[in-house]
Amino acid sequence: MTAAKHRPLDAQDRKILRALQRNARLSNAELAEQVGLSTTACWNRTRQLENEGYIQGYVALIDQQKMGLADTVLLEVTLDRHEDDALARFGEELALLPEVLEAYLVSGEYDYLVKVAVDGTAGYERFLREKLYRISGIRHSRSMFVLRCMKQVSSVQV
């Protein structure tokens, strides 16, 4: 898989991206002032960054603990089969589960690495029995409860 070609970002583009990473709720006028551009130039550059896919969206980061899902579990999953249709079906069903925060098809000893938000061990057991293990094709899974998060970012740093 080859990476798509993109125009190189200049210093102003990077300033805009960094400012929006710190606070995506900035008004265009506030953003323009922070990066040293006119409001029109800033608006045009920001729209260009969005249109070119550098900015993929804007989100509100919700506190997982306040939502009653204090625990994070990293789950390694191995499937019975590795044909394209089996991988696609598993990935689609996994994506429908609200507890799943992230899911990756990976190389190595297992097929998927999945990040799940749950309410303790009882919540994790419910997730396994009532949701994950109802997806057919799982040969093996292994779980690790996260003790402490050392670093968490929502996107690559600019």
C-alpha positions in Angstrom: 0.0 0.0 0.0 1.6 3.3 -1.1 1.1 6.5 0.8 -0.8 9.1 -1.1 1.2 12.1 -2.4 0.4 15.4 -0.6 1.6 18.9 -1.0 4.2 19.8 1.6 2.9 21.7 4.5 4.4 25.1 5.1 5.0 26.8 8.5 1.7 28.6 8.4 -0.2 25.3 7.8 1.6 23.7 10.7 0.8 26.7 12.9 -2.9 26.3 12.1 -2.8 22.5 12.7 -1.1 22.9 16.1 -3.5 25.7 17.2 -6.5 23.5 16.2 -5.0 20.5 18.0 -4.8 22.6 21.2 -8.3 24.0 20.8 -10.6 23.0 17.8 -13.3 25.4 19.1 -11.3 28.5 18.2 -13.2 31.0 16.1 -11.6 31.8 12.7 -10.7 35.3 14.1 -9.0 33.8 17.1 -7.2 31.2 15.0 -6.0 33.9 12.6 -4.7 36.1 15.4 -2.8 33.1 16.9 -1.1 32.1 13.7 -0.5 35.7 12.4 -2.8 35.7 9.3 -5.7 37.7 8.1 -9.1 36.1 8.8 -9.6 35.5 5.1 -6.2 33.9 4.5 -6.7 31.8 7.7 -10.2 30.7 6.6 -8.9 29.8 3.1 -5.9 27.8 4.5 -8.1 26.0 7.0 -10.6 25.0 4.3 -7.8 23.8 2.1 -6.4 21.7 4.9 -9.8 20.2 5.4 -10.4 19.6 1.7 -7.0 17.9 1.3 -7.7 15.6 4.2 -5.1 17.0 6.6 -8.0 17.8 9.0 -10.3 14.9 9.0 -12.9 16.3 11.5 -13.5 17.9 14.8 -14.5 16.0 17.9 -15.5 16.4 21.5 -13.3 14.2 23.8 -15.6 12.6 26.3 -14.3 11.6 29.8 -14.5 7.8 29.8 -14.5 7.5 33.6 -17.4 10.0 34.0 -19.4 7.9 31.5 -19.1 4.9 33.9 -16.5 3.1 31.8 -13.5 3.6 34.0 -11.5 0.6 32.7 -9.7 0.2 29.4 -8.9 -3.3 28.2 -6.5 -4.2 25.4 -7.7 -7.4 23.7 -5.8 -9.6 21.3 -8.0 -11.6 19.0 -7.1 -14.5 16.7 -9.6 -15.7 14.1 -10.2 -19.3 12.9 -9.9 -18.2 9.2 -8.0 -15.5 7.5 -9.8 -15.2 4.1 -10.7 -11.6 3.1 -14.4 -12.2 3.8 -13.8 -13.5 7.3 -11.6 -10.6 8.2 -14.0 -8.1 6.7 -17.0 -9.6 8.5 -15.3 -9.6 11.8 -14.1 -6.1 11.4 -17.5 -4.8 10.5 -19.2 -6.6 13.5 -16.5 -5.3 15.8 -17.0 -1.8 14.6 -20.7 -1.9 15.7 -19.9 -2.5 19.3 -20.0 0.7 21.3 -17.5 -0.4 23.9 -14.8 -0.8 21.2 -12.8 2.5 21.0 -10.2 1.3 18.5 -9.6 -1.9 16.5 -6.6 -2.7 14.3 -6.0 -5.6 12.0 -2.3 -6.4 12.8 0.6 -8.5 11.8 2.2 -10.9 14.3 0.9 -13.6 16.7 -2.8 -12.4 16.6 -5.0 -10.9 14.1 -6.6 -7.9 15.8 -5.7 -5.5 18.6 -8.8 -4.0 20.2 -9.1 -1.2 22.7 -12.3 -1.5 24.8 -13.9 0.7 27.5 -15.7 -1.2 30.2 -17.0 -0.8 33.8 -14.7 -3.1 35.7 -14.2 -6.8 35.4 -18.0 -7.5 35.6 -18.5 -5.1 32.7 -15.7 -6.8 30.7 -17.2 -10.2 31.3 -20.6 -8.9 30.0 -18.9 -7.5 27.0 -17.2 -10.8 26.3 -20.2 -13.1 26.8 -22.9 -10.9 25.4 -21.1 -9.2 22.5 -17.6 -10.3 21.5 -18.0 -14.0 21.8 -21.3 -13.9 19.8 -19.2 -12.9 16.7 -18.4 -16.2 15.0 -14.9 -17.1 13.9 -12.9 -16.3 17.0 -10.3 -18.9 17.8 -8.6 -17.3 20.8 -8.5 -14.0 22.7 -6.2 -12.6 25.4 -6.9 -9.6 27.6 -4.8 -7.0 29.4 -6.4 -4.4 31.7 -4.7 -1.0 31.4 -3.3 0.0 34.8 -2.4 3.6 33.8 -2.3 5.5 30.6 1.1 7.1 30.2 0.3 9.1 27.0 -2.8 9.6 25.0 -3.2 11.9 22.0 -6.1 12.2 19.6 -3.9 12.5 16.4 -0.4 12.7 15.2 1.5 15.7 16.5 2.4 18.5 14.1 
